[in-house]
Amino acid sequence: MGKRIISLSVDKKVYEKYKEICDKNGWILSKQVENFMVKEINNHKSSSKREEG
C-alpha cells in the first residue's frame, strides 16, 4: 500500500495542543489522522448499509 503526502490547514492552537498530546503519548500525528479517516470511512459504510436496508 502506497503513501500519499497531504497538506492540511488547521487552527494553530488546536494543532499545537494536539501535537503536544501526541508527543506525550508517543503517537505519530499522521497516524492519528489516518486512523480518524479509517474510522469515518467505516462509519460511512455502516450508515450507508442502514439506509439501504
C-alpha positions in Angstrom: 0.0 0.0 0.0 1.4 3.4 -1.0 1.5 6.5 1.0 0.4 10.0 -0.1 1.6 13.3 1.3 -1.2 15.7 2.0 -1.3 19.3 3.2 -3.8 20.3 5.9 -4.8 23.7 7.3 -5.8 23.6 10.9 -6.1 26.2 13.7 -2.6 26.8 15.1 -3.6 26.5 18.7 -5.5 23.2 18.1 -2.6 21.8 16.2 -0.1 22.7 18.9 -2.3 21.3 21.7 -2.9 18.0 19.8 0.7 17.7 18.8 1.7 18.0 22.5 -0.7 15.2 23.4 0.8 13.1 20.6 4.3 13.8 21.8 3.5 12.9 25.4 1.9 9.6 24.3 4.4 8.6 21.7 1.8 8.9 19.0 2.6 9.8 15.4 0.4 12.7 14.3 -0.1 11.5 10.8 -1.2 8.0 12.0 -3.8 9.7 14.2 -5.2 11.5 11.2 -5.1 8.2 9.2 -6.9 6.3 12.0 -9.6 9.0 12.1 -10.1 8.7 8.3 -10.4 5.0 8.5 -13.0 5.3 11.3 -15.0 7.8 9.3 -14.9 5.5 6.2 -16.2 2.6 8.3 -18.9 4.8 9.9 -20.0 5.9 6.4 -20.2 2.3 5.2 -22.3 1.3 8.2 -24.7 4.2 7.8 -25.0 3.5 4.0 -25.9 -0.1 4.7 -28.6 1.0 7.2 -30.0 3.5 4.7 -30.2 0.7 2.0 -31.9 -1.8 4.3 
